[in-house]
Each structure stands twice: as C-alpha cells, then as structure tokens.
C-alpha cells in the first residue's frame, strides 16, 4: 500500500480539496494522512522536504501535487 499525505491549513479551499481529492483516493491503494499545518506547525519542515510550496498539497509516492492555492507555506511559519 502506498502512502499519501495531504497538507493543508484549514482554509475553505483546503477543506474543499480534502473532501474531494482525499475522499476520492482508493483506500485499498493509499493510506492517507491528513496534516493540518495550522494546528501542527512541527510538520512544516517535513512539508518543505517534500517540496511543498503552498497548501493544499498532496504528496503521493514522493511526488508533490499543488492543488489550487490556499496559502503559501511561508505564511504558515
């Protein structure tokens, strides 16, 4: 099973993306972890290591996908 990490900041764009994209992933193929960076700033460095520049972002199999634009990662620091 592959791992997917959805990084977000709780904004309306992020919440909408979580409902649409994360819910659409096949749970038999992906173990999904949702990380709210507004509530868990300790994970910011991890997001940066994955190449996340803005949220919402979905990391699947080590590849980062930026979805729309809710907030720059630098704004969450």
N, C-alpha and C positions, 0 to 999 in steps of 0.2 A: 504494500500500500504506500502511495506517495503522500507527502505532507504538503499542505498549502497553508500559508499564513496570510491572513487578511489584516493589514494595518490600517487603522482609522483614528479619527479624533472626535467622533461623536456628532459631527455637524450633520445637517439634513442630507447633504449629498452622500456622506459616508453611510448613514443609516439606510438610505435607499439602495445603495450599491450592495451593502451587506445582505439585505433582503433578496435582491435579485440575483447577484452573482454567486454568493456563497451558498445560498439555498439551491442553486442550480447544479452545483457540483455533485457528482455521483459519490455517495458516501462509501460505496464498495471500492472505489478507486482512490479517494482522497480523504485523509484525516485532516480536518480543517481546524485551525486555531485562530481565534479572533483576538486581536490585540488592540485595545483602546489606548492609544498613546497619550491621550489627555488625562487618563487615570493612572497609567503606568509608565511614567517618563523613564524609568530604568531600562526600558526596552528600546529607547531612541537609538542608542549606539548599534544595537543589533539591526534595526531597520536600515541605518546608514550602511552597514556592512553588506546588506543585500542590494544596495544601490537605490533605496527608496529616496526620492526627492520631494514627493508630495503625497498626501493621502486624499482619497483612499488609494491603496495599492495592494495588489495581490501577488504574493510570491509563490510560484508553483515550480517544483523541481529545480529550485535555484534560480529561476528566471523571474524577473520583476516586471509586473504589468501595472502601469499607472492608469487609473480609470478616472476620467473626468478630472476635476480639480476642486478639492475642498479646502486644503490648507497646505502651505509649504512646510516641510519638515522643520526648517529653521524657525518657523513661527511657533513651534511647539516647545522649543528649548527655553 
